[in-house]
Amino acid sequence: MISARIHITLKSGILDPQGKTVLHALENLGIQGVDEVRIGKLIDMDFGEVTKDRAEELTHEACKKLLANPVIEDYRIELVSEDGG
């Protein structure tokens, strides 16, 4: 079995209101020294009987069509097969 882990983050320069809220909450809790917080998404997908190349192709297609907004978000994919490769 092949799994894909997708990391989706806002592009550099895009305002992250959730990150700002978390940063202010940390400061209010007395946690000092954090300069910036950026919030993203982590999505795991499992594939059945497909090749690693096909899993990568399907994952990119899912990101481009649904999971990530290419105007404001970047994504990074990690593929792992059951045998660890």
mmCIF file as gemmi writes it, N, C-alpha and C atoms, coordinates in Angstrom:
data_model
loop_
_atom_site.group_PDB
_atom_site.id
_atom_site.type_symbol
_atom_site.label_atom_id
_atom_site.label_alt_id
_atom_site.label_comp_id
_atom_site.label_asym_id
_atom_site.label_entity_id
_atom_site.label_seq_id
_atom_site.pdbx_PDB_ins_code
_atom_site.Cartn_x
_atom_site.Cartn_y
_atom_site.Cartn_z
_atom_site.occupancy
_atom_site.B_iso_or_equiv
_atom_site.pdbx_formal_charge
_atom_site.auth_seq_id
_atom_site.auth_asym_id
_atom_site.pdbx_PDB_model_num
ATOM 1 N N . MET Axp A 1 ? 0.853 -1.183 0 1 0 ? 1 A 1
ATOM 2 C CA . MET Axp A 1 ? 0 0 0 1 0 ? 1 A 1
ATOM 3 C C . MET Axp A 1 ? 0.891 1.234 0 1 0 ? 1 A 1
ATOM 4 N N . ILE Axp A 2 ? 0.415 2.251 -0.643 1 0 ? 2 A 1
ATOM 5 C CA . ILE Axp A 2 ? 1.134 3.528 -0.717 1 0 ? 2 A 1
ATOM 6 C C . ILE Axp A 2 ? 0.311 4.582 -0.007 1 0 ? 2 A 1
ATOM 7 N N . SER Axp A 3 ? 1.007 5.433 0.745 1 0 ? 3 A 1
ATOM 8 C CA . SER Axp A 3 ? 0.364 6.542 1.44 1 0 ? 3 A 1
ATOM 9 C C . SER Axp A 3 ? 0.983 7.849 0.972 1 0 ? 3 A 1
ATOM 10 N N . ALA Axp A 4 ? 0.163 8.871 0.94 1 0 ? 4 A 1
ATOM 11 C CA . ALA Axp A 4 ? 0.638 10.218 0.627 1 0 ? 4 A 1
ATOM 12 C C . ALA Axp A 4 ? 0.337 11.114 1.814 1 0 ? 4 A 1
ATOM 13 N N . ARG Axp A 5 ? 1.318 11.872 2.214 1 0 ? 5 A 1
ATOM 14 C CA . ARG Axp A 5 ? 1.136 12.892 3.244 1 0 ? 5 A 1
ATOM 15 C C . ARG Axp A 5 ? 1.315 14.229 2.54 1 0 ? 5 A 1
ATOM 16 N N . ILE Axp A 6 ? 0.277 15.066 2.644 1 0 ? 6 A 1
ATOM 17 C CA . ILE Axp A 6 ? 0.265 16.348 1.939 1 0 ? 6 A 1
ATOM 18 C C . ILE Axp A 6 ? 0.318 17.47 2.968 1 0 ? 6 A 1
ATOM 19 N N . HIS Axp A 7 ? 1.32 18.329 2.823 1 0 ? 7 A 1
ATOM 20 C CA . HIS Axp A 7 ? 1.469 19.506 3.683 1 0 ? 7 A 1
ATOM 21 C C . HIS Axp A 7 ? 1.044 20.724 2.868 1 0 ? 7 A 1
ATOM 22 N N . ILE Axp A 8 ? 0.016 21.425 3.337 1 0 ? 8 A 1
ATOM 23 C CA . ILE Axp A 8 ? -0.484 22.6 2.632 1 0 ? 8 A 1
ATOM 24 C C . ILE Axp A 8 ? -0.269 23.818 3.517 1 0 ? 8 A 1
ATOM 25 N N . THR Axp A 9 ? 0.397 24.823 2.967 1 0 ? 9 A 1
ATOM 26 C CA . THR Axp A 9 ? 0.682 26.043 3.72 1 0 ? 9 A 1
ATOM 27 C C . THR Axp A 9 ? 0.355 27.256 2.862 1 0 ? 9 A 1
ATOM 28 N N . LEU Axp A 10 ? 0.088 28.358 3.533 1 0 ? 10 A 1
ATOM 29 C CA . LEU Axp A 10 ? -0.121 29.606 2.805 1 0 ? 10 A 1
ATOM 30 C C . LEU Axp A 10 ? 1.194 30.046 2.175 1 0 ? 10 A 1
ATOM 31 N N . LYS Axp A 11 ? 1.11 30.613 0.993 1 0 ? 11 A 1
ATOM 32 C CA . LYS Axp A 11 ? 2.308 31.125 0.33 1 0 ? 11 A 1
ATOM 33 C C . LYS Axp A 11 ? 2.903 32.262 1.154 1 0 ? 11 A 1
ATOM 34 N N . SER Axp A 12 ? 4.187 32.414 1.016 1 0 ? 12 A 1
ATOM 35 C CA . SER Axp A 12 ? 4.884 33.508 1.681 1 0 ? 12 A 1
ATOM 36 C C . SER Axp A 12 ? 4.257 34.828 1.246 1 0 ? 12 A 1
ATOM 37 N N . GLY Axp A 13 ? 4.025 35.71 2.186 1 0 ? 13 A 1
ATOM 38 C CA . GLY Axp A 13 ? 3.436 37.008 1.887 1 0 ? 13 A 1
ATOM 39 C C . GLY Axp A 13 ? 1.927 37.053 2.009 1 0 ? 13 A 1
ATOM 40 N N . ILE Axp A 14 ? 1.278 35.896 2.153 1 0 ? 14 A 1
ATOM 41 C CA . ILE Axp A 14 ? -0.173 35.848 2.333 1 0 ? 14 A 1
ATOM 42 C C . ILE Axp A 14 ? -0.48 35.976 3.816 1 0 ? 14 A 1
ATOM 43 N N . LEU Axp A 15 ? -1.355 36.905 4.164 1 0 ? 15 A 1
ATOM 44 C CA . LEU Axp A 15 ? -1.738 37.112 5.557 1 0 ? 15 A 1
ATOM 45 C C . LEU Axp A 15 ? -2.352 35.843 6.133 1 0 ? 15 A 1
ATOM 46 N N . ASP Axp A 16 ? -1.916 35.487 7.347 1 0 ? 16 A 1
ATOM 47 C CA . ASP Axp A 16 ? -2.406 34.287 8.025 1 0 ? 16 A 1
ATOM 48 C C . ASP Axp A 16 ? -3.113 34.701 9.316 1 0 ? 16 A 1
ATOM 49 N N . PRO Axp A 17 ? -4.414 35.028 9.243 1 0 ? 17 A 1
ATOM 50 C CA . PRO Axp A 17 ? -5.119 35.485 10.439 1 0 ? 17 A 1
ATOM 51 C C . PRO Axp A 17 ? -5.17 34.44 11.553 1 0 ? 17 A 1
ATOM 52 N N . GLN Axp A 18 ? -5.256 33.154 11.209 1 0 ? 18 A 1
ATOM 53 C CA . GLN Axp A 18 ? -5.241 32.117 12.243 1 0 ? 18 A 1
ATOM 54 C C . GLN Axp A 18 ? -3.89 32.102 12.949 1 0 ? 18 A 1
ATOM 55 N N . GLY Axp A 19 ? -2.841 32.217 12.186 1 0 ? 19 A 1
ATOM 56 C CA . GLY Axp A 19 ? -1.504 32.252 12.772 1 0 ? 19 A 1
ATOM 57 C C . GLY Axp A 19 ? -1.332 33.44 13.713 1 0 ? 19 A 1
ATOM 58 N N . LYS Axp A 20 ? -1.833 34.602 13.294 1 0 ? 20 A 1
ATOM 59 C CA . LYS Axp A 20 ? -1.758 35.8 14.153 1 0 ? 20 A 1
ATOM 60 C C . LYS Axp A 20 ? -2.534 35.585 15.443 1 0 ? 20 A 1
ATOM 61 N N . THR Axp A 21 ? -3.71 34.972 15.352 1 0 ? 21 A 1
ATOM 62 C CA . THR Axp A 21 ? -4.522 34.707 16.54 1 0 ? 21 A 1
ATOM 63 C C . THR Axp A 21 ? -3.786 33.788 17.505 1 0 ? 21 A 1
ATOM 64 N N . VAL Axp A 22 ? -3.171 32.737 16.962 1 0 ? 22 A 1
ATOM 65 C CA . VAL Axp A 22 ? -2.418 31.81 17.81 1 0 ? 22 A 1
ATOM 66 C C . VAL Axp A 22 ? -1.211 32.51 18.422 1 0 ? 22 A 1
ATOM 67 N N . LEU Axp A 23 ? -0.532 33.34 17.656 1 0 ? 23 A 1
ATOM 68 C CA . LEU Axp A 23 ? 0.618 34.081 18.185 1 0 ? 23 A 1
ATOM 69 C C . LEU Axp A 23 ? 0.201 34.957 19.357 1 0 ? 23 A 1
ATOM 70 N N . HIS Axp A 24 ? -0.903 35.685 19.222 1 0 ? 24 A 1
ATOM 71 C CA . HIS Axp A 24 ? -1.382 36.541 20.313 1 0 ? 24 A 1
ATOM 72 C C . HIS Axp A 24 ? -1.799 35.704 21.521 1 0 ? 24 A 1
ATOM 73 N N . ALA Axp A 25 ? -2.417 34.557 21.28 1 0 ? 25 A 1
ATOM 74 C CA . ALA Axp A 25 ? -2.809 33.673 22.394 1 0 ? 25 A 1
ATOM 75 C C . ALA Axp A 25 ? -1.574 33.167 23.136 1 0 ? 25 A 1
ATOM 76 N N . LEU Axp A 26 ? -0.542 32.803 22.391 1 0 ? 26 A 1
ATOM 77 C CA . LEU Axp A 26 ? 0.695 32.351 23.038 1 0 ? 26 A 1
ATOM 78 C C . LEU Axp A 26 ? 1.293 33.455 23.907 1 0 ? 26 A 1
ATOM 79 N N . GLU Axp A 27 ? 1.309 34.668 23.365 1 0 ? 27 A 1
ATOM 80 C CA . GLU Axp A 27 ? 1.827 35.812 24.13 1 0 ? 27 A 1
ATOM 81 C C . GLU Axp A 27 ? 1.005 36.034 25.384 1 0 ? 27 A 1
ATOM 82 N N . ASN Axp A 28 ? -0.32 35.933 25.275 1 0 ? 28 A 1
ATOM 83 C CA . ASN Axp A 28 ? -1.199 36.106 26.433 1 0 ? 28 A 1
ATOM 84 C C . ASN Axp A 28 ? -0.996 35.015 27.482 1 0 ? 28 A 1
ATOM 85 N N . LEU Axp A 29 ? -0.54 33.853 27.047 1 0 ? 29 A 1
ATOM 86 C CA . LEU Axp A 29 ? -0.252 32.761 27.975 1 0 ? 29 A 1
ATOM 87 C C . LEU Axp A 29 ? 1.156 32.849 28.565 1 0 ? 29 A 1
ATOM 88 N N . GLY Axp A 30 ? 1.874 33.889 28.177 1 0 ? 30 A 1
ATOM 89 C CA . GLY Axp A 30 ? 3.21 34.089 28.712 1 0 ? 30 A 1
ATOM 90 C C . GLY Axp A 30 ? 4.3 33.359 27.941 1 0 ? 30 A 1
ATOM 91 N N . ILE Axp A 31 ? 3.959 32.828 26.799 1 0 ? 31 A 1
ATOM 92 C CA . ILE Axp A 31 ? 4.957 32.138 25.977 1 0 ? 31 A 1
ATOM 93 C C . ILE Axp A 31 ? 5.591 33.181 25.07 1 0 ? 31 A 1
ATOM 94 N N . GLN Axp A 32 ? 6.805 33.572 25.403 1 0 ? 32 A 1
ATOM 95 C CA . GLN Axp A 32 ? 7.505 34.647 24.71 1 0 ? 32 A 1
ATOM 96 C C . GLN Axp A 32 ? 8.585 34.093 23.785 1 0 ? 32 A 1
ATOM 97 N N . GLY Axp A 33 ? 8.993 34.894 22.83 1 0 ? 33 A 1
ATOM 98 C CA . GLY Axp A 33 ? 10.088 34.526 21.945 1 0 ? 33 A 1
ATOM 99 C C . GLY Axp A 33 ? 9.646 33.943 20.611 1 0 ? 33 A 1
ATOM 100 N N . VAL Axp A 34 ? 8.355 33.77 20.418 1 0 ? 34 A 1
ATOM 101 C CA . VAL Axp A 34 ? 7.85 33.274 19.133 1 0 ? 34 A 1
ATOM 102 C C . VAL Axp A 34 ? 7.62 34.485 18.241 1 0 ? 34 A 1
ATOM 103 N N . ASP Axp A 35 ? 8.27 34.505 17.096 1 0 ? 35 A 1
ATOM 104 C CA . ASP Axp A 35 ? 8.159 35.649 16.188 1 0 ? 35 A 1
ATOM 105 C C . ASP Axp A 35 ? 6.962 35.548 15.247 1 0 ? 35 A 1
ATOM 106 N N . GLU Axp A 36 ? 6.671 34.343 14.808 1 0 ? 36 A 1
ATOM 107 C CA . GLU Axp A 36 ? 5.59 34.179 13.828 1 0 ? 36 A 1
ATOM 108 C C . GLU Axp A 36 ? 5.002 32.777 13.946 1 0 ? 36 A 1
ATOM 109 N N . VAL Axp A 37 ? 3.707 32.674 13.702 1 0 ? 37 A 1
ATOM 110 C CA . VAL Axp A 37 ? 3.023 31.384 13.642 1 0 ? 37 A 1
ATOM 111 C C . VAL Axp A 37 ? 2.28 31.328 12.315 1 0 ? 37 A 1
ATOM 112 N N . ARG Axp A 38 ? 2.46 30.238 11.585 1 0 ? 38 A 1
ATOM 113 C CA . ARG Axp A 38 ? 1.749 30.019 10.332 1 0 ? 38 A 1
ATOM 114 C C . ARG Axp A 38 ? 0.955 28.726 10.498 1 0 ? 38 A 1
ATOM 115 N N . ILE Axp A 39 ? -0.295 28.76 10.118 1 0 ? 39 A 1
ATOM 116 C CA . ILE Axp A 39 ? -1.174 27.608 10.244 1 0 ? 39 A 1
ATOM 117 C C . ILE Axp A 39 ? -1.32 26.957 8.862 1 0 ? 39 A 1
ATOM 118 N N . GLY Axp A 40 ? -1.27 25.645 8.826 1 0 ? 40 A 1
ATOM 119 C CA . GLY Axp A 40 ? -1.426 24.916 7.571 1 0 ? 40 A 1
ATOM 120 C C . GLY Axp A 40 ? -2.335 23.723 7.765 1 0 ? 40 A 1
ATOM 121 N N . LYS Axp A 41 ? -2.35 22.869 6.751 1 0 ? 41 A 1
ATOM 122 C CA . LYS Axp A 41 ? -3.168 21.657 6.789 1 0 ? 41 A 1
ATOM 123 C C . LYS Axp A 41 ? -2.265 20.46 6.516 1 0 ? 41 A 1
ATOM 124 N N . LEU Axp A 42 ? -2.604 19.356 7.141 1 0 ? 42 A 1
ATOM 125 C CA . LEU Axp A 42 ? -1.929 18.09 6.884 1 0 ? 42 A 1
ATOM 126 C C . LEU Axp A 42 ? -2.991 17.078 6.484 1 0 ? 42 A 1
ATOM 127 N N . ILE Axp A 43 ? -2.82 16.48 5.324 1 0 ? 43 A 1
ATOM 128 C CA . ILE Axp A 43 ? -3.789 15.518 4.81 1 0 ? 43 A 1
ATOM 129 C C . ILE Axp A 43 ? -3.064 14.22 4.494 1 0 ? 43 A 1
ATOM 130 N N . ASP Axp A 44 ? -3.585 13.106 4.991 1 0 ? 44 A 1
ATOM 131 C CA . ASP Axp A 44 ? -3.053 11.785 4.677 1 0 ? 44 A 1
ATOM 132 C C . ASP Axp A 44 ? -4.022 11.074 3.744 1 0 ? 44 A 1
ATOM 133 N N . MET Axp A 45 ? -3.481 10.468 2.702 1 0 ? 45 A 1
ATOM 134 C CA . MET Axp A 45 ? -4.289 9.691 1.761 1 0 ? 45 A 1
ATOM 135 C C . MET Axp A 45 ? -3.638 8.321 1.606 1 0 ? 45 A 1
ATOM 136 N N . ASP Axp A 46 ? -4.45 7.273 1.62 1 0 ? 46 A 1
ATOM 137 C CA . ASP Axp A 46 ? -3.967 5.917 1.394 1 0 ? 46 A 1
ATOM 138 C C . ASP Axp A 46 ? -4.499 5.426 0.059 1 0 ? 46 A 1
ATOM 139 N N . PHE Axp A 47 ? -3.646 4.701 -0.66 1 0 ? 47 A 1
ATOM 140 C CA . PHE Axp A 47 ? -4.008 4.163 -1.961 1 0 ? 47 A 1
ATOM 141 C C . PHE Axp A 47 ? -3.963 2.643 -1.907 1 0 ? 47 A 1
ATOM 142 N N . GLY Axp A 48 ? -4.811 2.024 -2.684 1 0 ? 48 A 1
ATOM 143 C CA . GLY Axp A 48 ? -4.833 0.566 -2.757 1 0 ? 48 A 1
ATOM 144 C C . GLY Axp A 48 ? -3.78 0.066 -3.726 1 0 ? 48 A 1
ATOM 145 N N . GLU Axp A 49 ? -4.226 -0.637 -4.709 1 0 ? 49 A 1
ATOM 146 C CA . GLU Axp A 49 ? -3.333 -1.284 -5.667 1 0 ? 49 A 1
ATOM 147 C C . GLU Axp A 49 ? -2.963 -0.351 -6.818 1 0 ? 49 A 1
ATOM 148 N N . VAL Axp A 50 ? -2.155 0.654 -6.529 1 0 ? 50 A 1
ATOM 149 C CA . VAL Axp A 50 ? -1.644 1.53 -7.587 1 0 ? 50 A 1
ATOM 150 C C . VAL Axp A 50 ? -0.133 1.627 -7.434 1 0 ? 50 A 1
ATOM 151 N N . THR Axp A 51 ? 0.528 2.004 -8.508 1 0 ? 51 A 1
ATOM 152 C CA . THR Axp A 51 ? 1.974 2.188 -8.445 1 0 ? 51 A 1
ATOM 153 C C . THR Axp A 51 ? 2.289 3.486 -7.707 1 0 ? 51 A 1
ATOM 154 N N . LYS Axp A 52 ? 3.531 3.617 -7.297 1 0 ? 52 A 1
ATOM 155 C CA . LYS Axp A 52 ? 3.954 4.841 -6.619 1 0 ? 52 A 1
ATOM 156 C C . LYS Axp A 52 ? 3.801 6.052 -7.551 1 0 ? 52 A 1
ATOM 157 N N . ASP Axp A 53 ? 4.142 5.864 -8.82 1 0 ? 53 A 1
ATOM 158 C CA . ASP Axp A 53 ? 3.996 6.955 -9.795 1 0 ? 53 A 1
ATOM 159 C C . ASP Axp A 53 ? 2.536 7.37 -9.946 1 0 ? 53 A 1
ATOM 160 N N . ARG Axp A 54 ? 1.64 6.392 -9.983 1 0 ? 54 A 1
ATOM 161 C CA . ARG Axp A 54 ? 0.211 6.703 -10.118 1 0 ? 54 A 1
ATOM 162 C C . ARG Axp A 54 ? -0.314 7.384 -8.856 1 0 ? 54 A 1
ATOM 163 N N . ALA Axp A 55 ? 0.137 6.938 -7.696 1 0 ? 55 A 1
ATOM 164 C CA . ALA Axp A 55 ? -0.271 7.574 -6.439 1 0 ? 55 A 1
ATOM 165 C C . ALA Axp A 55 ? 0.171 9.036 -6.421 1 0 ? 55 A 1
ATOM 166 N N . GLU Axp A 56 ? 1.383 9.291 -6.893 1 0 ? 56 A 1
ATOM 167 C CA . GLU Axp A 56 ? 1.879 10.674 -6.941 1 0 ? 56 A 1
ATOM 168 C C . GLU Axp A 56 ? 1.043 11.507 -7.907 1 0 ? 56 A 1
ATOM 169 N N . GLU Axp A 57 ? 0.729 10.931 -9.049 1 0 ? 57 A 1
ATOM 170 C CA . GLU Axp A 57 ? -0.094 11.616 -10.048 1 0 ? 57 A 1
ATOM 171 C C . GLU Axp A 57 ? -1.477 11.951 -9.48 1 0 ? 57 A 1
ATOM 172 N N . LEU Axp A 58 ? -2.1 10.978 -8.834 1 0 ? 58 A 1
ATOM 173 C CA . LEU Axp A 58 ? -3.424 11.193 -8.241 1 0 ? 58 A 1
ATOM 174 C C . LEU Axp A 58 ? -3.381 12.243 -7.129 1 0 ? 58 A 1
ATOM 175 N N . THR Axp A 59 ? -2.322 12.219 -6.351 1 0 ? 59 A 1
ATOM 176 C CA . THR Axp A 59 ? -2.192 13.18 -5.251 1 0 ? 59 A 1
ATOM 177 C C . THR Axp A 59 ? -2.049 14.6 -5.784 1 0 ? 59 A 1
ATOM 178 N N . HIS Axp A 60 ? -1.204 14.774 -6.802 1 0 ? 60 A 1
ATOM 179 C CA . HIS Axp A 60 ? -1.062 16.108 -7.407 1 0 ? 60 A 1
ATOM 180 C C . HIS Axp A 60 ? -2.393 16.576 -8.001 1 0 ? 60 A 1
ATOM 181 N N . GLU Axp A 61 ? -3.092 15.676 -8.657 1 0 ? 61 A 1
ATOM 182 C CA . GLU Axp A 61 ? -4.389 16.037 -9.235 1 0 ? 61 A 1
ATOM 183 C C . GLU Axp A 61 ? -5.383 16.466 -8.158 1 0 ? 61 A 1
ATOM 184 N N . ALA Axp A 62 ? -5.419 15.723 -7.048 1 0 ? 62 A 1
ATOM 185 C CA . ALA Axp A 62 ? -6.319 16.064 -5.94 1 0 ? 62 A 1
ATOM 186 C C . ALA Axp A 62 ? -5.967 17.425 -5.349 1 0 ? 62 A 1
ATOM 187 N N . CYS Axp A 63 ? -4.67 17.688 -5.225 1 0 ? 63 A 1
ATOM 188 C CA . CYS Axp A 63 ? -4.248 18.984 -4.677 1 0 ? 63 A 1
ATOM 189 C C . CYS Axp A 63 ? -4.635 20.133 -5.59 1 0 ? 63 A 1
ATOM 190 N N . LYS Axp A 64 ? -4.387 19.961 -6.866 1 0 ? 64 A 1
ATOM 191 C CA . LYS Axp A 64 ? -4.676 21.024 -7.835 1 0 ? 64 A 1
ATOM 192 C C . LYS Axp A 64 ? -6.167 21.28 -8.007 1 0 ? 64 A 1
ATOM 193 N N . LYS Axp A 65 ? -6.974 20.219 -7.917 1 0 ? 65 A 1
ATOM 194 C CA . LYS Axp A 65 ? -8.41 20.365 -8.176 1 0 ? 65 A 1
ATOM 195 C C . LYS Axp A 65 ? -9.244 20.622 -6.932 1 0 ? 65 A 1
ATOM 196 N N . LEU Axp A 66 ? -8.735 20.234 -5.749 1 0 ? 66 A 1
ATOM 197 C CA . LEU Axp A 66 ? -9.593 20.323 -4.576 1 0 ? 66 A 1
ATOM 198 C C . LEU Axp A 66 ? -8.88 20.722 -3.291 1 0 ? 66 A 1
ATOM 199 N N . LEU Axp A 67 ? -7.778 20.097 -2.987 1 0 ? 67 A 1
ATOM 200 C CA . LEU Axp A 67 ? -7.209 20.212 -1.643 1 0 ? 67 A 1
ATOM 201 C C . LEU Axp A 67 ? -6.471 21.521 -1.372 1 0 ? 67 A 1
ATOM 202 N N . ALA Axp A 68 ? -5.829 22.077 -2.377 1 0 ? 68 A 1
ATOM 203 C CA . ALA Axp A 68 ? -5.055 23.307 -2.191 1 0 ? 68 A 1
ATOM 204 C C . ALA Axp A 68 ? -5.551 24.387 -3.15 1 0 ? 68 A 1
ATOM 205 N N . ASN Axp A 69 ? -5.532 25.607 -2.675 1 0 ? 69 A 1
ATOM 206 C CA . ASN Axp A 69 ? -5.869 26.754 -3.522 1 0 ? 69 A 1
ATOM 207 C C . ASN Axp A 69 ? -4.559 27.282 -4.101 1 0 ? 69 A 1
ATOM 208 N N . PRO Axp A 70 ? -4.276 27.049 -5.379 1 0 ? 70 A 1
ATOM 209 C CA . PRO Axp A 70 ? -2.978 27.414 -5.943 1 0 ? 70 A 1
ATOM 210 C C . PRO Axp A 70 ? -2.693 28.911 -5.962 1 0 ? 70 A 1
ATOM 211 N N . VAL Axp A 71 ? -3.704 29.725 -5.776 1 0 ? 71 A 1
ATOM 212 C CA . VAL Axp A 71 ? -3.503 31.177 -5.764 1 0 ? 71 A 1
ATOM 213 C C . VAL Axp A 71 ? -2.817 31.605 -4.465 1 0 ? 71 A 1
ATOM 214 N N . ILE Axp A 72 ? -3.192 30.981 -3.349 1 0 ? 72 A 1
ATOM 215 C CA . ILE Axp A 72 ? -2.666 31.427 -2.047 1 0 ? 72 A 1
ATOM 216 C C . ILE Axp A 72 ? -1.925 30.348 -1.265 1 0 ? 72 A 1
ATOM 217 N N . GLU Axp A 73 ? -1.958 29.093 -1.756 1 0 ? 73 A 1
ATOM 218 C CA . GLU Axp A 73 ? -1.344 28.012 -0.993 1 0 ? 73 A 1
ATOM 219 C C . GLU Axp A 73 ? -0.3 27.245 -1.806 1 0 ? 73 A 1
ATOM 220 N N . ASP Axp A 74 ? 0.703 26.75 -1.104 1 0 ? 74 A 1
ATOM 221 C CA . ASP Axp A 74 ? 1.676 25.817 -1.652 1 0 ? 74 A 1
ATOM 222 C C . ASP Axp A 74 ? 1.412 24.461 -1.021 1 0 ? 74 A 1
ATOM 223 N N . TYR Axp A 75 ? 1.828 23.409 -1.695 1 0 ? 75 A 1
ATOM 224 C CA . TYR Axp A 75 ? 1.717 22.082 -1.093 1 0 ? 75 A 1
ATOM 225 C C . TYR Axp A 75 ? 2.979 21.281 -1.374 1 0 ? 75 A 1
ATOM 226 N N . ARG Axp A 76 ? 3.22 20.341 -0.476 1 0 ? 76 A 1
ATOM 227 C CA . ARG Axp A 76 ? 4.365 19.446 -0.586 1 0 ? 76 A 1
ATOM 228 C C . ARG Axp A 76 ? 3.867 18.043 -0.291 1 0 ? 76 A 1
ATOM 229 N N . ILE Axp A 77 ? 4.304 17.088 -1.077 1 0 ? 77 A 1
ATOM 230 C CA . ILE Axp A 77 ? 3.845 15.707 -0.96 1 0 ? 77 A 1
ATOM 231 C C . ILE Axp A 77 ? 4.98 14.807 -0.521 1 0 ? 77 A 1
ATOM 232 N N . GLU Axp A 78 ? 4.678 13.907 0.422 1 0 ? 78 A 1
ATOM 233 C CA . GLU Axp A 78 ? 5.589 12.827 0.8 1 0 ? 78 A 1
ATOM 234 C C . GLU Axp A 78 ? 4.867 11.521 0.498 1 0 ? 78 A 1
ATOM 235 N N . LEU Axp A 79 ? 5.483 10.671 -0.319 1 0 ? 79 A 1
ATOM 236 C CA . LEU Axp A 79 ? 4.912 9.353 -0.624 1 0 ? 79 A 1
ATOM 237 C C . LEU Axp A 79 ? 5.697 8.286 0.123 1 0 ? 79 A 1
ATOM 238 N N . VAL Axp A 80 ? 4.972 7.346 0.709 1 0 ? 80 A 1
ATOM 239 C CA . VAL Axp A 80 ? 5.605 6.246 1.421 1 0 ? 80 A 1
ATOM 240 C C . VAL Axp A 80 ? 4.908 4.963 1.014 1 0 ? 80 A 1
ATOM 241 N N . SER Axp A 81 ? 5.674 3.97 0.625 1 0 ? 81 A 1
ATOM 242 C CA . SER Axp A 81 ? 5.088 2.676 0.324 1 0 ? 81 A 1
ATOM 243 C C . SER Axp A 81 ? 5.18 1.779 1.551 1 0 ? 81 A 1
ATOM 244 N N . GLU Axp A 82 ? 4.344 0.752 1.598 1 0 ? 82 A 1
ATOM 245 C CA . GLU Axp A 82 ? 4.267 -0.133 2.746 1 0 ? 82 A 1
ATOM 246 C C . GLU Axp A 82 ? 5.627 -0.755 3.055 1 0 ? 82 A 1
ATOM 247 N N . ASP Axp A 83 ? 6.435 -0.969 2.023 1 0 ? 83 A 1
ATOM 248 C CA . ASP Axp A 83 ? 7.747 -1.555 2.248 1 0 ? 83 A 1
ATOM 249 C C . ASP Axp A 83 ? 8.78 -0.523 2.7 1 0 ? 83 A 1
ATOM 250 N N . GLY Axp A 84 ? 8.303 0.744 2.92 1 0 ? 84 A 1
ATOM 251 C CA . GLY Axp A 84 ? 9.182 1.798 3.431 1 0 ? 84 A 1
ATOM 252 C C . GLY Axp A 84 ? 9.869 2.605 2.355 1 0 ? 84 A 1
ATOM 253 N N . GLY Axp A 85 ? 9.658 2.301 1.099 1 0 ? 85 A 1
ATOM 254 C CA . GLY Axp A 85 ? 10.34 2.978 0.009 1 0 ? 85 A 1
ATOM 255 C C . GLY Axp A 85 ? 9.607 4.1 -0.599 1 0 ? 85 A 1
